[in-house]
Amino acid sequence: MGVTGSGKSNFLQHLVGKEGEKGPVVGHSLSSCRFTIGGFGRVSYDASGTQKTEMYECRLGNKQVVFFDTPGFDDTYRGDADVLADVAQVLSSAYKNNLKLNGIIYLHRIKDERMTNAIMRNLTMFRSLCGDAAFQNVVLATTFWDELQDQSKGEDREQQLLARGEWWGYMTAKGSKNMRFHNTRESALDIISKVIDLDIVTLQVQEEMVNRGLEVEHTTAGETLNSELVEQRKAFEKALQTLHQEKEQAKRDHDVHLQEIIETLELEKMTLLQEIESEQAALHADRREERRRMEQEFYDEKLRLERMVQETLAESVRIKEETETEAREDRRRLKAEFDGKLNEFSEHQSQEMQKAIREFEQRLAAEKEEGHRRVREALEHSDIVIRDLKSSMNRSRREDRKKYEDEIKKIKERQREVTEQSERWTDDMEQINRKILAIQVKKRHAKQKDQKGIESKIDKLKEQKKSKTQNFWSRIGALAGVGSLLLAALA
């Protein structure tokens, strides 16, 4: 979220854009625009020209990530009711279909020297849509640092944003994180990493519209906008009344020129007043049919995403089965090769070869068991640490809980990494051992002049095996030790 021009499209472009393709089009004209990404994220405007919320998706690591890109509230009230209705209905429809949010990113131009009406209106609506309970899942990110001539001025503005409660101070006190977007993919990924693994969050507008059954106009955000519209309407009506009195006085004074000026001002105020009245009407409009249509679209989209997940899982299973089949074939070929060699050897050589094969199988089994044992112990120890951290967190001060939560997430991520690396290490060991055994077979009937080169190959494979094992042991050791220092420090 953020005002038009705060860098939302550019931020998404770094994440979902591919080489040779365009991501969301970065808007430089009066209206914002969006580019279709893989057929998803089509350009959407309603009949009045108000931009609609768009969805984009991409794969980051092993996660399929969906982004909601919301339109901003502009410098006037024109279209604000439709923008609010669109954002609120998208969020509530997603929530109703169990497509829930992990985080919210609010973007702000650091080069803005003052907090304009548009910025303040966006902030007000943002807070009303989120609610206090969701602020811990919010990242407040400043943009356009690369366009600052004086970085210190940007740092001063950032401190002002954080210091004032009506700006960012209140939200950061409630758990929101402050970050900087440096116009790079790495920076965008860094920001995403702070929210992608957070627990799902229910926004205030979702609670109000889905769980309590309120219409948009009766939500906190709707009432906030309506209050602003009422105040603005009163101000325009009062201004028109004053202009009318001044025009009557000009008539009495026979000041035709002044009358013309006042009539022009009256026309401008009346136009603005009509826009306010139109916004109030739009806010109170019956949107039930539109909401039903949107909920159906989200339901269809949910089914599509679920099918995508199932297809991805099926593909992973297929690849794993193919890999296992190839490994079995390799073992069969190796055994057949050994059997053929055995027929050529003398009885003594055959016995030596059979012994080498038995040693190979025993060594491989022992290495696997040692690796699995270390992984089990590290996982068991880290589970105990997680349990102790959770217990300590429940007894800790509120301001210390964030440290515990971050450490628990770090441990769980390392558990996943070690489990995945364990499978890779096991496969690597089997492949390297097979290569060593195959070379040893060749060595037995190789010429004397070739023996040294064969030994060198075996030494390189053994060194490779040692390096991979040491690296794997260090990862396991890191998992076994993680969290202990924090527990000791906060005990």
C-alpha positions as CSV (number, residue, x, y, z in Angstrom):
1,M,0.0,0.0,0.0
2,G,1.0,3.6,-0.4
3,V,0.2,6.8,-2.3
4,T,0.3,6.8,-6.1
5,G,4.0,7.3,-7.0
6,S,5.4,5.9,-3.8
7,G,7.1,3.1,-5.7
8,K,4.7,0.1,-5.4
9,S,5.0,-0.9,-9.1
10,N,8.8,-0.5,-9.0
11,F,9.0,-2.6,-5.8
12,L,6.9,-5.4,-7.4
13,Q,8.9,-5.2,-10.7
14,H,12.0,-6.2,-8.8
15,L,10.2,-9.2,-7.4
16,V,8.0,-10.6,-10.1
17,G,9.6,-9.1,-13.3
18,K,11.7,-11.6,-15.3
19,E,14.6,-11.0,-17.6
20,G,13.3,-10.0,-21.0
21,E,9.8,-9.4,-19.5
22,K,8.1,-6.4,-17.9
23,G,6.7,-6.5,-14.4
24,P,4.1,-3.9,-13.4
25,V,4.5,-0.8,-15.5
26,V,5.9,2.1,-13.4
27,G,3.5,5.0,-13.8
28,H,4.8,8.5,-14.7
29,S,1.6,10.0,-16.0
30,L,-1.4,11.3,-14.0
31,S,-3.0,7.8,-13.8
32,S,-1.3,4.6,-12.7
33,C,-1.2,1.5,-14.9
34,R,-0.4,-2.2,-14.6
35,F,1.0,-4.7,-17.0
36,T,-0.2,-8.3,-17.2
37,I,2.3,-10.7,-15.7
38,G,1.9,-14.2,-17.1
39,G,-1.8,-13.5,-17.7
40,F,-2.4,-12.6,-14.1
41,G,-2.7,-9.0,-13.0
42,R,-4.7,-7.6,-15.8
43,V,-5.3,-3.8,-16.1
44,S,-8.5,-3.1,-14.2
45,Y,-10.4,0.2,-13.9
46,D,-14.1,0.6,-13.1
47,A,-16.6,2.7,-15.1
48,S,-15.4,5.9,-13.4
49,G,-11.8,5.3,-14.2
50,T,-10.8,4.3,-10.6
51,Q,-7.9,1.9,-10.5
52,K,-8.6,-1.5,-9.0
53,T,-6.5,-3.7,-6.7
54,E,-4.4,-6.1,-8.6
55,M,-2.8,-9.5,-7.7
56,Y,0.6,-10.7,-8.8
57,E,2.3,-13.9,-8.0
58,C,5.8,-15.3,-8.2
59,R,7.9,-18.1,-6.7
60,L,10.4,-17.0,-4.1
61,G,12.6,-19.9,-2.9
62,N,10.2,-22.8,-2.2
63,K,7.2,-20.6,-1.7
64,Q,4.5,-19.4,-4.1
65,V,3.9,-15.8,-3.1
66,V,0.8,-13.7,-4.0
67,F,0.9,-9.9,-3.8
68,F,-2.0,-7.6,-3.6
69,D,-1.1,-4.2,-5.1
70,T,-3.6,-1.6,-4.0
71,P,-4.4,1.8,-5.5
72,G,-3.6,4.9,-3.6
73,F,-5.9,7.7,-2.3
74,D,-5.2,10.8,-4.2
75,D,-5.0,14.6,-3.4
76,T,-8.7,15.1,-3.8
77,Y,-11.6,13.0,-2.6
78,R,-12.6,12.0,-6.1
79,G,-12.7,8.2,-6.3
80,D,-11.7,7.6,-2.6
81,A,-15.0,5.8,-1.8
82,D,-14.6,3.5,-4.8
83,V,-10.9,2.8,-3.9
84,L,-11.8,2.0,-0.3
85,A,-14.7,-0.2,-1.4
86,D,-12.4,-2.0,-3.8
87,V,-9.6,-2.6,-1.3
88,A,-12.0,-3.6,1.4
89,Q,-13.9,-6.0,-0.8
90,V,-10.7,-7.6,-2.1
91,L,-9.4,-8.2,1.4
92,S,-12.7,-9.5,2.8
93,S,-13.3,-11.7,-0.2
94,A,-9.8,-13.2,0.1
95,Y,-10.3,-13.7,3.8
96,K,-13.7,-15.4,3.2
97,N,-12.0,-17.8,0.9
98,N,-9.2,-18.6,3.3
99,L,-6.6,-16.7,1.4
100,K,-5.1,-15.0,4.4
101,L,-2.3,-12.4,4.7
102,N,1.2,-12.9,6.2
103,G,2.1,-9.2,6.0
104,I,1.4,-5.7,4.8
105,I,4.0,-3.4,3.3
106,Y,3.4,0.4,3.3
107,L,5.7,2.4,1.0
108,H,6.5,6.1,1.5
109,R,8.8,8.4,-0.6
110,I,11.7,9.6,1.6
111,K,12.3,12.5,-0.8
112,D,8.9,14.0,0.1
113,E,9.7,17.1,2.2
114,R,6.3,17.4,3.8
115,M,3.3,15.2,4.7
116,T,0.8,16.2,2.1
117,N,-3.0,15.7,2.3
118,A,-2.7,12.6,0.1
119,I,0.0,11.1,2.3
120,M,-2.0,11.8,5.5
121,R,-5.2,10.4,4.0
122,N,-3.4,7.2,2.9
123,L,-1.9,6.8,6.4
124,T,-5.3,7.3,8.0
125,M,-7.0,4.8,5.8
126,F,-4.2,2.4,6.1
127,R,-4.4,2.4,9.9
128,S,-8.2,2.1,9.7
129,L,-8.0,-0.9,7.4
130,C,-5.3,-2.7,9.4
131,G,-6.3,-2.0,13.0
132,D,-3.9,-2.1,16.0
133,A,-3.7,-5.9,16.2
134,A,-2.2,-6.2,12.7
135,F,0.6,-3.6,13.1
136,Q,3.1,-6.3,14.2
137,N,2.8,-7.7,10.6
138,V,3.4,-4.4,9.0
139,V,6.6,-3.2,7.3
140,L,6.9,0.6,6.9
141,A,9.3,1.0,4.0
142,T,10.8,4.2,2.7
143,T,11.6,4.5,-1.0
144,F,13.7,6.7,-3.4
145,W,16.8,6.7,-1.3
146,D,18.8,6.4,-4.5
147,E,17.4,9.8,-5.7
148,L,18.4,11.8,-2.6
149,Q,21.2,14.3,-3.1
150,D,21.8,14.5,0.7
151,Q,21.4,11.2,2.5
152,S,21.4,13.0,5.9
153,K,18.2,14.8,5.0
154,G,16.5,11.5,4.3
155,E,17.7,10.2,7.6
156,D,16.3,13.2,9.4
157,R,12.9,12.7,7.7
158,E,13.0,9.1,8.6
159,Q,13.5,10.0,12.2
160,Q,10.6,12.5,12.1
161,L,8.3,9.8,10.7
162,L,9.3,7.5,13.5
163,A,9.1,10.1,16.2
164,R,5.6,11.4,15.6
165,G,2.7,9.2,16.7
166,E,0.3,10.5,14.1
167,W,2.8,9.4,11.4
168,W,4.7,6.2,12.1
169,G,5.4,6.4,15.8
170,Y,2.2,4.8,17.0
171,M,2.5,1.9,14.5
172,T,6.2,1.1,15.4
173,A,5.3,1.2,19.1
174,K,2.7,-1.5,18.2
175,G,5.3,-3.7,16.5
176,S,5.6,-2.4,12.9
177,K,9.1,-2.6,11.4
178,N,10.9,0.3,9.7
179,M,13.0,-0.6,6.6
180,R,14.5,1.1,3.6
181,F,14.0,0.0,0.0
182,H,17.2,0.7,-2.1
183,N,15.7,0.0,-5.5
184,T,17.3,-3.4,-5.9
185,R,15.9,-7.0,-6.0
186,E,18.1,-7.8,-2.9
187,S,16.5,-5.0,-1.0
188,A,13.0,-6.0,-2.0
189,L,13.7,-9.6,-1.0
190,D,15.1,-8.4,2.4
191,I,11.8,-6.6,3.1
192,I,9.7,-9.6,2.0
193,S,11.7,-11.9,4.2
194,K,10.5,-9.9,7.3
195,V,6.9,-10.8,6.6
196,I,6.8,-14.0,4.5
197,D,7.1,-16.4,7.5
198,L,5.0,-14.4,9.9
199,D,1.8,-16.0,11.3
200,I,-1.3,-15.1,9.3
201,V,-3.0,-11.9,10.4
202,T,-6.6,-10.8,10.2
203,L,-7.0,-7.1,9.3
204,Q,-9.6,-4.9,11.1
205,V,-11.6,-4.5,7.9
206,Q,-11.7,-8.3,7.3
207,E,-12.9,-8.8,10.9
208,E,-15.6,-6.2,10.4
209,M,-16.9,-7.2,7.0
210,V,-16.6,-11.0,7.3
211,N,-16.9,-11.9,10.9
212,R,-19.3,-9.1,11.9
213,G,-21.1,-8.7,8.6
214,L,-20.7,-5.0,8.2
215,E,-21.0,-3.1,4.9
216,V,-18.0,-1.0,3.8
217,E,-19.6,2.3,5.0
218,H,-20.0,1.0,8.5
219,T,-16.4,-0.3,8.9
220,T,-13.9,1.8,10.8
221,A,-12.3,2.8,7.5
222,G,-15.7,3.7,6.0
223,E,-16.7,5.8,9.0
224,T,-13.3,7.6,8.9
225,L,-13.7,8.5,5.3
226,N,-17.4,9.5,5.8
227,S,-16.4,11.8,8.7
228,E,-13.8,13.5,6.4
229,L,-16.4,13.9,3.7
230,V,-18.9,15.4,6.1
231,E,-16.3,17.9,7.4
232,Q,-15.2,18.8,3.9
233,R,-18.8,19.2,2.8
234,K,-19.5,21.6,5.7
235,A,-16.5,23.6,4.8
236,F,-17.5,23.9,1.2
237,E,-21.1,24.8,2.1
238,K,-19.8,27.5,4.5
239,A,-17.5,28.8,1.8
240,L,-20.4,29.0,-0.7
241,Q,-22.5,30.9,1.9
242,T,-19.7,33.4,2.4
243,L,-19.2,33.8,-1.4
244,H,-23.0,34.3,-1.8
245,Q,-22.9,37.1,0.8
246,E,-19.9,38.7,-0.9
247,K,-21.6,38.5,-4.3
248,E,-24.7,40.2,-3.0
249,Q,-22.6,43.0,-1.6
250,A,-20.8,43.4,-4.9
251,K,-24.2,43.7,-6.6
252,R,-25.2,46.5,-4.2
253,D,-21.8,48.1,-4.9
254,H,-22.3,47.7,-8.7
255,D,-18.9,46.0,-8.9
256,V,-19.4,43.8,-12.0
257,H,-15.8,42.7,-12.1
258,L,-15.9,41.4,-8.5
259,Q,-19.2,39.6,-9.2
260,E,-17.5,37.7,-12.1
261,I,-14.6,36.7,-9.9
262,I,-16.9,35.5,-7.1
263,E,-19.1,33.6,-9.6
264,T,-16.0,31.8,-10.9
265,L,-15.1,30.9,-7.3
266,E,-18.7,29.7,-6.6
267,L,-18.6,27.5,-9.6
268,E,-15.3,25.9,-8.5
269,K,-16.7,25.3,-4.9
270,M,-19.9,23.9,-6.3
271,T,-18.0,21.5,-8.5
272,L,-16.0,20.3,-5.5
273,L,-19.1,20.0,-3.4
274,Q,-20.8,17.9,-6.0
275,E,-17.7,15.6,-6.0
276,I,-18.0,15.3,-2.2
277,E,-21.7,14.4,-2.6
278,S,-20.9,11.9,-5.3
279,E,-18.3,10.3,-3.0
280,Q,-20.8,10.0,-0.1
281,A,-23.3,8.4,-2.5
282,A,-20.6,6.0,-3.7
283,L,-19.7,5.1,-0.1
284,H,-23.3,4.2,0.7
285,A,-23.9,2.4,-2.6
286,D,-25.2,-1.2,-2.6
287,R,-22.2,-3.3,-3.6
288,R,-23.6,-6.8,-2.7
289,E,-23.7,-8.0,-6.3
290,E,-20.1,-6.8,-6.9
291,R,-19.0,-8.5,-3.7
292,R,-20.6,-11.8,-4.7
293,R,-18.9,-11.7,-8.0
294,M,-15.5,-10.9,-6.4
295,E,-16.0,-13.7,-3.8
296,Q,-16.6,-16.1,-6.7
297,E,-13.5,-14.9,-8.5
298,F,-11.4,-15.5,-5.3
299,Y,-12.9,-18.9,-4.9
300,D,-11.9,-19.8,-8.5
301,E,-8.5,-18.3,-7.9
302,K,-8.1,-20.4,-4.7
303,L,-8.9,-23.6,-6.7
304,R,-6.3,-22.6,-9.3
305,L,-3.7,-22.0,-6.6
306,E,-4.5,-25.4,-4.9
307,R,-4.3,-27.1,-8.3
308,M,-0.9,-25.5,-8.9
309,V,0.3,-26.7,-5.5
310,Q,-0.9,-30.2,-6.2
311,E,0.8,-30.2,-9.6
312,T,4.0,-29.0,-8.1
313,L,3.9,-31.7,-5.4
314,A,3.2,-34.3,-8.0
315,E,6.1,-33.1,-10.1
316,S,8.4,-33.2,-7.1
317,V,7.3,-36.8,-6.4
318,R,7.9,-37.7,-10.0
319,I,11.4,-36.2,-10.0
320,K,12.2,-38.0,-6.8
321,E,11.0,-41.4,-8.1
322,E,13.0,-40.8,-11.3
323,T,16.1,-40.0,-9.3
324,E,15.6,-43.1,-7.1
325,T,15.1,-45.2,-10.3
326,E,18.3,-43.9,-11.8
327,A,20.2,-44.6,-8.6
328,R,18.9,-48.2,-8.6
329,E,19.9,-48.6,-12.3
330,D,23.4,-47.3,-11.4
331,R,23.7,-49.8,-8.7
332,R,22.5,-52.6,-11.0
333,R,25.0,-51.6,-13.7
334,L,27.8,-51.4,-11.2
335,K,27.0,-54.8,-9.8
336,A,26.8,-56.3,-13.4
337,E,30.1,-54.7,-14.1
338,F,31.6,-56.2,-10.9
339,D,30.1,-59.6,-11.7
340,G,31.7,-59.4,-15.2
341,K,35.0,-58.5,-13.7
342,L,34.8,-61.3,-11.1
343,N,34.4,-63.9,-13.9
344,E,37.7,-62.6,-15.3
345,F,39.6,-62.7,-12.0
346,S,41.3,-65.6,-10.3
347,E,39.6,-67.0,-7.2
348,H,41.9,-64.9,-5.0
349,Q,41.0,-61.8,-6.9
350,S,37.4,-62.6,-6.8
351,Q,37.5,-63.0,-3.0
352,E,39.3,-59.6,-2.8
353,M,36.6,-58.0,-5.0
354,Q,33.7,-59.4,-3.0
355,K,35.4,-58.2,0.2
356,A,35.8,-54.7,-1.3
357,I,32.0,-54.7,-2.2
358,R,31.1,-55.8,1.3
359,E,33.3,-53.0,2.8
360,F,31.7,-50.5,0.4
361,E,28.2,-51.5,1.5
362,Q,29.2,-51.5,5.2
363,R,31.0,-48.2,5.0
364,L,28.0,-46.6,3.2
365,A,25.5,-48.0,5.8
366,A,27.7,-46.8,8.7
367,E,28.1,-43.3,7.2
368,K,24.4,-43.0,6.6
369,E,23.6,-44.1,10.2
370,E,26.2,-41.7,11.6
371,G,24.7,-38.8,9.6
372,H,21.1,-39.7,10.6
373,R,22.1,-40.1,14.2
374,R,23.7,-36.6,14.3
375,V,20.6,-35.1,12.6
376,R,18.2,-36.8,15.0
377,E,20.2,-35.5,18.0
378,A,20.4,-32.0,16.6
379,L,16.7,-31.9,15.8
380,E,15.8,-33.3,19.3
381,H,18.1,-30.7,21.0
382,S,16.7,-27.8,18.9
383,D,13.1,-28.9,19.7
384,I,14.0,-28.8,23.4
385,V,15.5,-25.3,22.9
386,I,12.3,-24.1,21.1
387,R,10.2,-25.5,23.9
388,D,12.4,-23.7,26.5
389,L,12.3,-20.5,24.5
390,K,8.5,-20.6,24.3
391,S,8.4,-21.2,28.0
392,S,10.8,-18.3,28.8
393,M,8.9,-16.1,26.3
394,N,5.6,-16.6,28.2
395,R,7.3,-15.4,31.4
396,S,9.3,-12.5,29.8
397,R,8.5,-8.8,29.5
398,R,6.5,-7.8,26.4
399,E,9.5,-5.8,25.0
400,D,11.7,-9.0,25.1
401,R,9.3,-11.3,23.4
402,K,10.3,-10.2,19.9
403,K,13.8,-11.6,20.6
404,Y,12.4,-15.0,21.4
405,E,10.0,-15.1,18.4
406,D,12.9,-14.2,16.0
407,E,15.1,-16.9,17.6
408,I,12.4,-19.6,17.3
409,K,11.8,-18.7,13.6
410,K,15.6,-18.9,13.0
411,I,15.8,-22.4,14.6
412,K,12.8,-23.7,12.6
413,E,14.3,-22.5,9.4
414,R,17.7,-24.1,10.2
415,Q,15.8,-27.4,11.0
416,R,14.3,-27.3,7.6
417,E,17.7,-26.6,6.0
418,V,19.5,-29.4,7.9
419,T,16.8,-31.9,7.0
420,E,17.0,-31.0,3.3
421,Q,20.9,-31.1,3.4
422,S,20.8,-34.5,5.1
423,E,19.1,-36.0,2.0
424,R,21.6,-34.3,-0.3
425,W,24.5,-35.4,1.8
426,T,23.3,-39.0,1.8
427,D,23.0,-39.0,-2.0
428,D,26.5,-37.4,-2.4
429,M,28.1,-40.0,-0.2
430,E,26.6,-42.9,-2.1
431,Q,27.7,-41.4,-5.5
432,I,31.2,-40.6,-4.3
433,N,31.6,-44.1,-2.7
434,R,30.4,-45.8,-5.9
435,K,32.9,-43.8,-8.0
436,I,35.8,-44.7,-5.6
437,L,34.8,-48.4,-5.8
438,A,34.6,-48.3,-9.6
439,I,38.0,-46.7,-9.8
440,Q,39.5,-49.3,-7.4
441,V,38.2,-52.1,-9.7
442,K,39.9,-50.5,-12.7
443,K,43.1,-50.1,-10.6
444,R,43.4,-53.8,-10.0
445,H,44.1,-54.6,-13.6
446,A,45.6,-51.3,-14.7
447,K,49.1,-50.9,-16.0
448,Q,51.8,-49.9,-13.5
449,K,52.3,-46.5,-15.2
450,D,48.6,-45.7,-14.8
451,Q,48.5,-46.5,-11.1
452,K,49.6,-43.1,-9.9
453,G,47.0,-41.2,-11.9
454,I,44.3,-43.6,-10.6
455,E,45.4,-43.1,-7.0
456,S,45.2,-39.3,-7.5
457,K,41.6,-39.6,-8.7
458,I,40.8,-41.6,-5.6
459,D,42.5,-39.1,-3.3
460,K,40.5,-36.2,-4.9
461,L,37.2,-38.1,-4.4
462,K,38.1,-38.8,-0.8
463,E,39.0,-35.2,-0.2
464,Q,35.7,-34.2,-1.8
465,K,33.9,-36.6,0.5
466,K,35.7,-35.3,3.5
467,S,34.9,-31.6,2.6
468,K,31.2,-32.3,2.1
469,T,31.0,-34.3,5.4
470,Q,32.8,-31.6,7.4
471,N,30.4,-29.0,6.0
472,F,27.4,-31.1,6.8
473,W,28.7,-31.7,10.4
474,S,29.2,-28.0,10.9
475,R,25.6,-27.3,9.8
476,I,24.4,-29.9,12.3
477,G,26.5,-28.4,15.0
478,A,25.2,-25.0,14.3
479,L,21.6,-26.3,14.7
480,A,22.5,-28.0,17.9
481,G,23.9,-24.8,19.4
482,V,21.4,-22.3,18.1
483,G,19.2,-20.7,20.8
484,S,21.4,-21.8,23.7
485,L,23.2,-18.4,23.9
486,L,20.0,-16.5,24.0
487,L,18.6,-18.8,26.7
488,A,21.7,-18.3,28.8
489,A,21.7,-14.5,28.2
490,L,18.1,-14.1,29.2
491,A,18.0,-16.7,31.9
